[in-house]
Amino acid sequence: MATAPAAFGQQERAMPWWIPLIQGVCLLIVGILLFTNTAATALVLAQILAIYWLISGVLEIVSIFIDRSAWGLKLIGGIIGIWAGLFIINNPIGGTLAFGLAVVIILGIQALLLGITNIVQALRGAGWGIGLLGVINIIFGMILLNNKAIAVVTMVWVLGGFAIVGGIASIVMAFRLKTT
C-alpha cells in the first residue's frame, strides 16, 4: 500500500512504530518464559499452534466449496491440519513432545540432505568451503537424528534464544521508526 504525502512534504509511515514494539515485547516475554518455565511455555505454545492448525484445517476444507482448484491437496491439507490440531489438543503433553520430535527429525533429515548437496557441489568445483559446510551439516544432522530426546529439549532453549534476540531487534527497530 502506497503512502500519500502528508502536510509539509513528509510521508506517512506504512506501519506505526508501536506495532514492532508490542511484537518485540511479546517475543521477549516468550523467550524469557522458554528459559524460565520451559515445559509450561512449550505446552502453551503447542496448544496455540494446535488451535491454529484446527481452524486452518477447517477453513482449508471449506475453501474447496469456494474454489475447486487443487481440491485434493486442500482436502488432504485440511484433514492433516484438523487431525494434528485435535491430536495436540486432546493429548497436550504427548502432542507437544510428538511435535518437537517431528521437528527434530525433519531438521535432521534436512541437514543430511543439505550436507550431501553441499559436498556434491564442492566435488563439482564450488570450493572447499561449501564442502566443509556440507560435512558440518551432515554431522549436525546425525547428531539430531541420533540424540532426538536431547535435541527436543534443547530446541526449546534455542527457540527461546531466537525469541529474545528477535524481540530485542524488534524493540530497537520500533524506537528507530519512532525517531524518523
N, CA, C and O of each residue as an XYZ file, in Angstrom:
720
protein
N       0.836     -1.168      0.000
C       0.000      0.000      0.000
C       0.885      1.236      0.000
O       1.734      1.387      0.878
N       0.701      2.103     -0.954
C       1.499      3.322     -1.046
C       0.996      4.339     -0.026
O      -0.187      4.380      0.311
N       1.911      5.141      0.442
C       1.522      6.168      1.401
C       1.350      7.486      0.665
O       2.096      7.795     -0.264
N       0.378      8.242      1.084
C       0.128      9.562      0.488
C       0.972     10.594      1.205
O       1.163     10.500      2.418
N       1.480     11.576      0.482
C       2.270     12.609      1.155
C       1.430     13.364      2.167
O       0.280     13.713      1.898
N       1.990     13.608      3.299
C       1.306     14.363      4.360
C       1.671     15.840      4.229
O       2.377     16.242      3.304
N       1.186     16.617      5.151
C       1.470     18.053      5.142
C       2.961     18.305      5.310
O       3.661     17.513      5.939
N       3.437     19.387      4.759
C       4.817     19.840      4.865
C       5.813     18.879      4.224
O       6.975     18.858      4.629
N       5.399     18.082      3.238
C       6.320     17.248      2.477
C       6.756     15.965      3.159
O       7.574     15.230      2.605
N       6.238     15.671      4.340
C       6.613     14.417      4.997
C       5.688     13.305      4.534
O       4.557     13.554      4.117
N       6.181     12.078      4.613
C       5.357     10.936      4.247
C       4.868     10.237      5.507
O       5.550     10.190      6.530
N       3.651      9.693      5.390
C       3.138      8.883      6.496
C       3.872      7.551      6.521
O       4.291      7.041      5.482
N       4.021      7.000      7.697
C       4.626      5.675      7.819
C       3.603      4.620      7.443
O       2.409      4.769      7.704
N       4.088      3.547      6.822
C       3.203      2.446      6.471
C       2.794      1.664      7.719
O       1.723      1.058      7.747
N       3.640      1.676      8.748
C       3.349      0.937      9.969
C       3.651      1.831     11.165
O       4.716      2.445     11.221
N       2.738      1.911     12.116
C       3.025      2.692     13.321
C       4.187      2.081     14.100
O       4.361      0.863     14.099
N       4.975      2.913     14.759
C       6.167      2.451     15.465
C       5.842      1.509     16.615
O       6.673      0.678     16.983
N       4.664      1.622     17.180
C       4.326      0.842     18.368
C       3.993     -0.618     18.038
O       3.993     -1.459     18.936
N       3.712     -0.933     16.777
C       3.419     -2.334     16.421
C       4.658     -3.210     16.592
O       4.570     -4.239     17.263
N       5.835     -2.843     16.004
C       7.010     -3.673     16.280
C       7.424     -3.643     17.752
O       8.051     -4.585     18.236
N       7.074     -2.561     18.470
C       7.372     -2.512     19.903
C       6.590     -3.596     20.642
O       7.153     -4.330     21.454
N       5.295     -3.693     20.359
C       4.460     -4.725     21.001
C       4.943     -6.123     20.611
O       5.033     -7.015     21.455
N       5.252     -6.303     19.326
C       5.764     -7.601     18.876
C       7.061     -7.946     19.594
O       7.257     -9.083     20.023
N       7.937     -6.971     19.724
C       9.218     -7.214     20.384
C       9.062     -7.557     21.849
O       9.720     -8.467     22.354
N       8.196     -6.835     22.530
C       7.958     -7.118     23.955
C       7.372     -8.524     24.117
O       7.777     -9.268     25.010
N       6.421     -8.884     23.253
C       5.828    -10.227     23.326
C       6.871    -11.307     23.069
O       6.921    -12.310     23.781
N       7.707    -11.100     22.047
C       8.769    -12.072     21.767
C       9.733    -12.185     22.940
O      10.155    -13.283     23.304
N      10.075    -11.057     23.520
C      10.986    -11.057     24.665
C      10.387    -11.832     25.828
O      11.083    -12.615     26.474
N       9.104    -11.624     26.102
C       8.428    -12.347     27.189
C       8.413    -13.844     26.902
O       8.716    -14.648     27.784
N       8.061    -14.226     25.666
C       8.031    -15.651     25.311
C       9.429    -16.254     25.439
O       9.579    -17.364     25.949
N      10.444    -15.536     24.984
C      11.812    -16.033     25.094
C      12.242    -16.248     26.533
O      12.841    -17.272     26.862
N      11.938    -15.284     27.389
C      12.285    -15.415     28.811
C      11.517    -16.584     29.432
O      12.080    -17.361     30.203
N      10.222    -16.704     29.091
C       9.432    -17.818     29.625
C       9.946    -19.172     29.138
O       9.885    -20.153     29.879
N      10.455    -19.243     27.898
C      11.000    -20.501     27.408
C      12.249    -20.913     28.189
O      12.560    -22.101     28.276
N      12.958    -19.949     28.752
C      14.120    -20.284     29.578
C      13.743    -20.542     31.030
O      14.322    -21.421     31.668
N      12.783    -19.793     31.564
C      12.489    -19.887     32.993
C      11.404    -20.904     33.323
O      11.431    -21.499     34.400
N      10.458    -21.115     32.424
C       9.369    -22.063     32.653
C       9.171    -22.870     31.375
O       8.122    -22.801     30.734
N      10.187    -23.625     31.021
C      10.304    -24.282     29.721
C       9.108    -25.160     29.381
O       8.495    -24.982     28.329
N       8.771    -26.092     30.243
C       7.727    -27.075     29.921
C       6.364    -26.422     29.745
O       5.663    -26.699     28.772
N       5.987    -25.565     30.672
C       4.667    -24.930     30.600
C       4.554    -24.024     29.378
O       3.516    -24.002     28.717
N       5.610    -23.280     29.076
C       5.576    -22.384     27.927
C       5.499    -23.175     26.622
O       4.740    -22.820     25.721
N       6.286    -24.244     26.524
C       6.236    -25.082     25.324
C       4.849    -25.685     25.155
O       4.338    -25.781     24.039
N       4.251    -26.086     26.253
C       2.906    -26.665     26.218
C       1.877    -25.643     25.727
O       1.033    -25.967     24.891
N       1.944    -24.421     26.239
C       1.007    -23.375     25.820
C       1.213    -23.032     24.346
O       0.243    -22.880     23.603
N       2.476    -22.910     23.920
C       2.740    -22.595     22.512
C       2.242    -23.719     21.595
O       1.723    -23.451     20.511
N       2.398    -24.964     22.026
C       1.890    -26.084     21.228
C       0.369    -26.056     21.154
O      -0.205    -26.383     20.114
N      -0.287    -25.673     22.238
C      -1.746    -25.577     22.225
C      -2.218    -24.462     21.286
O      -3.209    -24.630     20.575
N      -1.526    -23.344     21.282
C      -1.870    -22.256     20.359
C      -1.695    -22.726     18.923
O      -2.547    -22.464     18.074
N      -0.599    -23.416     18.651
C      -0.369    -23.960     17.313
C      -1.442    -24.978     16.944
O      -1.889    -25.013     15.798
N      -1.858    -25.800     17.891
C      -2.905    -26.796     17.637
C      -4.228    -26.134     17.270
O      -4.915    -26.582     16.352
N      -4.581    -25.084     17.974
C      -5.819    -24.358     17.662
C      -5.723    -23.747     16.269
O      -6.682    -23.783     15.497
N      -4.567    -23.189     15.956
C      -4.364    -22.625     14.619
C      -4.524    -23.704     13.546
O      -5.215    -23.495     12.549
N      -3.882    -24.861     13.755
C      -3.978    -25.954     12.773
C      -5.410    -26.429     12.613
O      -5.853    -26.706     11.498
N      -6.132    -26.527     13.711
C      -7.520    -26.978     13.667
C      -8.371    -26.009     12.847
O      -9.098    -26.430     11.947
N      -8.283    -24.728     13.153
C      -9.058    -23.719     12.424
C      -8.624    -23.673     10.957
O      -9.462    -23.605     10.058
N      -7.328    -23.710     10.728
C      -6.800    -23.670      9.370
C      -7.262    -24.876      8.562
O      -7.593    -24.746      7.383
N      -7.286    -26.053      9.195
C      -7.747    -27.261      8.506
C      -9.200    -27.169      8.106
O      -9.573    -27.546      6.995
N     -10.025    -26.667      9.015
C     -11.454    -26.497      8.703
C     -11.620    -25.500      7.552
O     -12.384    -25.753      6.621
N     -10.919    -24.385      7.610
C     -11.029    -23.376      6.560
C     -10.504    -23.897      5.222
O     -11.020    -23.529      4.167
N      -9.501    -24.733      5.263
C      -8.964    -25.333      4.037
C     -10.021    -26.207      3.365
O     -10.178    -26.168      2.145
N     -10.734    -26.987      4.152
C     -11.788    -27.840      3.585
C     -12.954    -26.983      3.086
O     -13.509    -27.261      2.023
N     -13.327    -25.955      3.831
C     -14.406    -25.065      3.407
C     -14.036    -24.369      2.093
O     -14.903    -24.124      1.255
N     -12.747    -24.051      1.915
C     -12.317    -23.350      0.703
C     -12.510    -24.184     -0.557
O     -12.537    -23.641     -1.661
N     -12.645    -25.503     -0.401
C     -12.899    -26.365     -1.561
C     -14.221    -25.985     -2.218
O     -14.347    -26.050     -3.441
N     -15.207    -25.588     -1.414
C     -16.519    -25.238     -1.947
C     -16.520    -23.878     -2.635
O     -17.425    -23.575     -3.413
N     -15.521    -23.067     -2.355
C     -15.424    -21.744     -2.967
C     -14.572    -21.802     -4.233
O     -14.923    -21.211     -5.255
N     -13.449    -22.519     -4.156
C     -12.527    -22.647     -5.284
C     -12.117    -24.112     -5.398
O     -11.411    -24.632     -4.533
N     -12.553    -24.767     -6.450
C     -12.320    -26.207     -6.596
C     -10.929    -26.556     -7.121
O     -10.602    -27.737     -7.232
N     -10.112    -25.574     -7.442
C      -8.776    -25.893     -7.940
C      -7.953    -26.547     -6.831
O      -8.003    -26.134     -5.673
N      -7.211    -27.556     -7.204
C      -6.353    -28.321     -6.277
C      -7.154    -28.834     -5.090
O      -6.660    -28.822     -3.962
N      -8.372    -29.281     -5.323
C      -9.249    -29.698     -4.231
C      -8.678    -30.894     -3.471
O      -8.896    -31.016     -2.265
N      -7.954    -31.774     -4.155
C      -7.371    -32.939     -3.479
C      -6.326    -32.532     -2.455
O      -6.303    -33.047     -1.338
N      -5.462    -31.603     -2.845
C      -4.433    -31.123     -1.916
C      -5.053    -30.357     -0.751
O      -4.608    -30.473      0.391
N      -6.086    -29.576     -1.056
C      -6.776    -28.839      0.013
C      -7.428    -29.806      0.992
O      -7.374    -29.595      2.204
N      -8.041    -30.860      0.476
C      -8.692    -31.847      1.341
C      -7.667    -32.553      2.228
O      -7.877    -32.702      3.432
N      -6.565    -32.982      1.630
C      -5.514    -33.661      2.411
C      -4.933    -32.702      3.450
O      -4.761    -33.073      4.611
N      -4.628    -31.458      3.030
C      -4.088    -30.473      3.967
C      -5.059    -30.172      5.090
O      -4.657    -30.041      6.247
N      -6.344    -30.061      4.753
C      -7.358    -29.803      5.770
C      -7.480    -30.938      6.765
O      -7.564    -30.710      7.971
N      -7.488    -32.158      6.260
C      -7.596    -33.328      7.144
C      -6.380    -33.425      8.061
O      -6.519    -33.692      9.255
N      -5.195    -33.209      7.506
C      -3.979    -33.262      8.327
C      -4.001    -32.164      9.385
O      -3.644    -32.408     10.538
N      -4.419    -30.954      9.003
C      -4.491    -29.851      9.965
C      -5.464    -30.142     11.090
O      -5.155    -29.912     12.259
N      -6.643    -30.649     10.742
C      -7.648    -30.982     11.764
C      -7.125    -32.097     12.661
O      -7.234    -32.016     13.885
N      -6.554    -33.142     12.052
C      -6.042    -34.267     12.834
C      -4.933    -33.817     13.783
O      -4.953    -34.158     14.966
N      -3.958    -33.047     13.266
C      -2.836    -32.607     14.103
C      -3.330    -31.700     15.227
O      -2.880    -31.822     16.366
N      -4.256    -30.788     14.909
C      -4.787    -29.895     15.934
C      -5.512    -30.647     17.026
O      -5.294    -30.399     18.212
N      -6.380    -31.573     16.624
C      -7.123    -32.358     17.618
C      -6.200    -33.257     18.433
O      -6.405    -33.435     19.633
N      -5.187    -33.822     17.784
C      -4.253    -34.698     18.496
C      -3.542    -33.939     19.609
O      -3.449    -34.430     20.734
N      -3.038    -32.740     19.301
C      -2.307    -31.970     20.308
C      -3.252    -31.438     21.385
O      -2.886    -31.391     22.560
N      -4.471    -31.034     20.992
C      -5.434    -30.540     21.983
C      -5.855    -31.664     22.929
O      -5.965    -31.440     24.134
N      -6.089    -32.860     22.406
C      -6.537    -33.982     23.236
C      -5.410    -34.647     24.013
O      -5.670    -35.286     25.032
N      -4.181    -34.518     23.567
C      -3.013    -35.108     24.239
C      -1.961    -34.013     24.404
O      -0.956    -34.019     23.693
N      -2.169    -33.078     25.323
C      -1.286    -31.903     25.383
C       0.200    -32.239     25.553
O       1.037    -31.715     24.818
N       0.525    -33.083     26.488
C       1.936    -33.380     26.737
C       2.499    -34.267     25.636
O       3.556    -33.970     25.078
N       1.806    -35.346     25.322
C       2.265    -36.238     24.259
C       2.303    -35.545     22.907
O       3.222    -35.764     22.118
N       1.312    -34.715     22.640
C       1.281    -33.981     21.381
C       2.424    -32.992     21.261
O       3.020    -32.845     20.194
N       2.726    -32.315     22.357
C       3.830    -31.361     22.354
C       5.151    -32.080     22.121
O       5.982    -31.616     21.340
N       5.350    -33.210     22.792
C       6.579    -33.981     22.596
C       6.648    -34.552     21.188
O       7.713    -34.550     20.570
N       5.510    -35.047     20.669
C       5.479    -35.596     19.311
C       5.796    -34.497     18.290
O       6.523    -34.734     17.326
N       5.251    -33.303     18.503
C       5.536    -32.194     17.601
C       7.028    -31.858     17.632
O       7.654    -31.702     16.584
N       7.591    -31.749     18.829
C       9.019    -31.461     18.953
C       9.868    -32.527     18.298
O      10.855    -32.216     17.631
N       9.489    -33.790     18.482
C      10.220    -34.895     17.871
C      10.135    -34.828     16.352
O      11.131    -35.049     15.665
N       8.953    -34.523     15.825
C       8.785    -34.419     14.370
C       9.661    -33.298     13.806
O      10.281    -33.461     12.755
N       9.711    -32.171     14.500
C      10.535    -31.056     14.034
C      12.004    -31.449     14.034
O      12.726    -31.134     13.088
N      12.457    -32.132     15.080
C      13.855    -32.547     15.166
C      14.187    -33.527     14.039
O      15.245    -33.416     13.421
N      13.308    -34.473     13.768
C      13.555    -35.436     12.692
C      13.603    -34.733     11.336
O      14.477    -35.017     10.517
N      12.670    -33.824     11.104
C      12.660    -33.080      9.832
C      13.940    -32.261      9.684
O      14.545    -32.254      8.612
N      14.358    -31.575     10.741
C      15.587    -30.785     10.679
C      16.814    -31.672     10.471
O      17.733    -31.299      9.742
N      16.834    -32.842     11.107
C      17.952    -33.768     10.936
C      18.058    -34.273      9.506
O      19.148    -34.308      8.934
N      16.933    -34.662      8.931
C      16.923    -35.132      7.541
C      17.304    -33.996      6.601
O      18.065    -34.199      5.654
N      16.777    -32.803      6.859
C      17.110    -31.649      6.024
C      18.610    -31.358      6.086
O      19.221    -31.063      5.059
N      19.202    -31.435      7.261
C      20.634    -31.185      7.402
C      21.446    -32.226      6.632
O      22.433    -31.883      5.981
N      21.041    -33.489      6.701
C      21.737    -34.530      5.947
C      21.657    -34.278      4.442
O      22.669    -34.347      3.746
N      20.464    -33.987      3.943
C      20.289    -33.749      2.510
C      21.063    -32.507      2.053
O      21.684    -32.514      0.990
N      21.023    -31.458      2.848
C      21.763    -30.243      2.519
C      23.265    -30.513      2.526
O      23.997    -30.016      1.670
N      23.716    -31.304      3.496
C      25.132    -31.648      3.558
C      25.587    -32.433      2.346
O      26.651    -32.159      1.790
N      24.795    -33.402      1.933
C      25.137    -34.192      0.739
C      25.172    -33.286     -0.489
O      26.080    -33.382     -1.315
N      24.177    -32.405     -0.601
C      24.136    -31.465     -1.726
C      25.365    -30.570     -1.729
O      25.951    -30.334     -2.785
N      25.764    -30.071     -0.570
C      26.945    -29.216     -0.478
C      28.211    -29.960     -0.880
O      29.066    -29.395     -1.563
N      28.344    -31.207     -0.472
C      29.534    -31.986     -0.825
C      29.570    -32.253     -2.324
O      30.631    -32.174     -2.943
N      28.426    -32.565     -2.909
C      28.368    -32.765     -4.362
C      28.772    -31.473     -5.080
O      29.518    -31.512     -6.058
N      28.282    -30.338     -4.596
C      28.669    -29.058     -5.203
C      30.171    -28.819     -5.075
O      30.803    -28.319     -6.006
N      30.739    -29.173     -3.933
C      32.178    -28.995     -3.734
C      32.965    -29.885     -4.691
O      33.977    -29.453     -5.242
N      32.518    -31.108     -4.892
C      33.202    -32.021     -5.810
C      33.084    -31.554     -7.261
O      33.903    -31.922     -8.102
N      32.076    -30.753     -7.549
C      31.891    -30.213     -8.904
C      32.600    -28.879     -9.097
O      32.452    -28.238    -10.138
N      33.369    -28.462     -8.096
C      34.182    -27.270     -8.258
C      33.705    -26.030     -7.529
O      34.198    -24.938     -7.809
N      32.766    -26.154     -6.606
C      32.268    -24.980     -5.889
C      33.210    -24.516     -4.786
O      32.993    -23.454     -4.204
N      34.250    -25.287     -4.486
C      35.227    -24.861     -3.487
C      35.165    -25.695     -2.221
O      34.174    -26.369     -1.940
N      36.255    -25.628     -1.466
C      36.347    -26.443     -0.255
C      35.457    -25.905      0.857
O      35.063    -26.659      1.747
N      35.136    -24.620      0.822
C      34.283    -24.025      1.862
C      32.900    -24.649      1.872
O      32.370    -24.979      2.933
N      32.324    -24.810      0.707
C      30.990    -25.418      0.629
C      31.062    -26.900      1.024
O      30.113    -27.439      1.593
N      32.191    -27.555      0.719
C      32.372    -28.949      1.132
C      32.462    -29.074      2.643
O      31.894    -29.994      3.231
N      33.178    -28.146      3.274
C      33.281    -28.132      4.735
C      31.919    -27.882      5.361
O      31.561    -28.514      6.355
N      31.164    -26.965      4.783
C      29.811    -26.712      5.260
C      28.947    -27.966      5.125
O      28.116    -28.251      5.987
N      29.148    -28.711      4.040
C      28.418    -29.972      3.849
C      28.742    -30.984      4.930
O      27.847    -31.652      5.447
N      30.007    -31.101      5.271
C      30.408    -32.034      6.326
C      29.794    -31.617      7.662
O      29.306    -32.458      8.416
N      29.821    -30.317      7.950
C      29.231    -29.813      9.196
C      27.732    -30.106      9.226
O      27.201    -30.515     10.258
N      27.045    -29.899      8.095
C      25.613    -30.202      8.024
C      25.336    -31.671      8.267
O      24.388    -32.012      8.975
N      26.144    -32.545      7.693
C      25.948    -33.982      7.898
C      26.162    -34.346      9.359
O      25.388    -35.119      9.924
N      27.198    -33.800      9.975
C      27.445    -34.071     11.403
C      26.274    -33.565     12.237
O      25.796    -34.267     13.128
N      25.811    -32.349     11.951
C      24.681    -31.778     12.679
C      23.433    -32.650     12.505
O      22.727    -32.917     13.478
N      23.159    -33.092     11.282
C      22.001    -33.959     11.024
C      22.096    -35.266     11.779
O      21.101    -35.737     12.329
N      23.287    -35.864     11.814
C      23.464    -37.131     12.538
C      23.293    -36.933     14.041
O      22.731    -37.791     14.721
N      23.775    -35.809     14.557
C      23.601    -35.519     15.992
C      22.119    -35.409     16.311
O      21.649    -35.981     17.295
N      21.374    -34.671     15.478
C      19.936    -34.522     15.717
C      19.220    -35.870     15.659
O      18.393    -36.172     16.520
N      19.531    -36.669     14.660
C      18.815    -37.933     14.487
C      19.232    -38.998     15.498
O      18.448    -39.899     15.795
N      20.439    -38.912     16.029
C      20.899    -39.912     16.999
C      20.603    -39.525     18.442
O      20.669    -40.376     19.329
N      20.283    -38.270     18.694
C      20.009    -37.794     20.052
C      18.710    -37.007     20.060
O      18.687    -35.839     20.448
N      17.632    -37.644     19.634
C      16.358    -36.928     19.457
C      15.831    -36.319     20.752
O      15.348    -35.187     20.745
N      15.916    -37.045     21.854
C      15.371    -36.539     23.117
C      16.115    -35.289     23.570
O      15.498    -34.310     23.989
N      17.438    -35.325     23.485
C      18.233    -34.161     23.873
C      17.944    -33.006     22.926
O      17.835    -31.858     23.356
N      17.821    -33.309     21.639
C      17.555    -32.260     20.653
C      16.201    -31.603     20.889
O      16.073    -30.388     20.739
N      15.183    -32.389     21.259
C      13.858    -31.816     21.522
C      13.926    -30.858     22.695
O      13.340    -29.777     22.647
N      14.641    -31.243     23.755
C      14.744    -30.388     24.945
C      15.527    -29.114     24.633
O      15.111    -28.020     25.014
N      16.649    -29.252     23.949
C      17.469    -28.068     23.671
C      16.839    -27.174     22.607
O      17.124    -25.977     22.566
N      15.986    -27.736     21.743
C      15.322    -26.933     20.722
C      14.488    -25.828     21.369
O      14.408    -24.721     20.837
N      13.876    -26.116     22.496
C      13.069    -25.114     23.193
C      13.952    -23.950     23.631
O      13.543    -22.793     23.532
N      15.150    -24.244     24.110
C      16.063    -23.175     24.526
C      16.596    -22.398     23.322
O      16.781    -21.183     23.393
N      16.840    -23.098     22.228
C      17.280    -22.407     21.006
C      16.187    -21.445     20.543
O      16.468    -20.296     20.201
N      14.941    -21.920     20.533
C      13.823    -21.044     20.160
C      13.705    -19.867     21.130
O      13.410    -18.747     20.714
N      13.934    -20.119     22.415
C      13.918    -19.042     23.401
C      14.983    -18.000     23.113
O      14.734    -16.799     23.217
N      16.168    -18.463     22.750
C      17.247    -17.539     22.391
C      16.895    -16.708     21.166
O      17.118    -15.498     21.141
N      16.339    -17.371     20.142
C      15.911    -16.642     18.946
C      14.818    -15.627     19.289
O      14.818    -14.513     18.765
N      13.893    -16.008     20.162
C      12.812    -15.096     20.544
C      13.362    -13.869     21.267
O      12.912    -12.750     21.021
N      14.324    -14.071     22.149
C      14.913    -12.947     22.878
C      15.660    -12.016     21.924
O      15.480    -10.799     21.975
N      16.492    -12.582     21.060
C      17.242    -11.755     20.104
C      16.286    -11.039     19.149
O      16.451     -9.850     18.877
N      15.284    -11.767     18.640
C      14.303    -11.149     17.748
C      13.486    -10.078     18.443
O      13.158     -9.056     17.839
N      13.155    -10.300     19.705
C      12.405     -9.308     20.469
C      13.200     -8.035     20.674
O      12.674     -6.933     20.515
N      14.466     -8.186     21.025
C      15.322     -7.009     21.204
C      15.465     -6.259     19.885
O      15.385     -5.031     19.860
N      15.676     -6.985     18.789
C      15.810     -6.342     17.478
C      14.537     -5.601     17.094
O      14.599     -4.507     16.534
N      13.396     -6.185     17.388
C      12.122     -5.548     17.064
C      11.900     -4.290     17.902
O      11.387     -3.292     17.398
N      12.277     -4.334     19.160
C      12.155     -3.154     20.028
C      13.068     -2.034     19.532
O      12.663     -0.873     19.482
N      14.295     -2.386     19.168
C      15.227     -1.379     18.632
C      14.657     -0.774     17.352
O      14.723      0.441     17.163
N      14.098     -1.607     16.468
C      13.507     -1.113     15.233
C      12.340     -0.172     15.521
O      12.165      0.840     14.842
N      11.547     -0.516     16.530
C      10.400      0.333     16.883
C      10.858      1.733     17.275
O      10.275      2.726     16.838
N      11.893      1.813     18.091
C      12.362      3.133     18.512
C      13.038      3.887     17.376
O      13.011      5.118     17.347
N      13.642      3.165     16.445
C      14.204      3.831     15.265
C      13.073      4.379     14.388
O      13.193      5.472     13.836
N      11.975      3.621     14.260
C      10.831      4.109     13.499
C      10.227      5.342     14.158
O       9.775      6.264     13.478
N      10.226      5.349     15.481
C       9.611      6.469     16.204
C      10.399      7.759     15.992
O       9.815      8.838     15.888
N      11.723      7.647     15.928
C      12.548      8.850     15.803
C      12.663      9.357     14.369
O      13.116     10.480     14.148
N      12.256      8.538     13.382
C      12.368      9.019     11.992
C      11.113      9.720     11.544
O      11.038     10.183     10.406
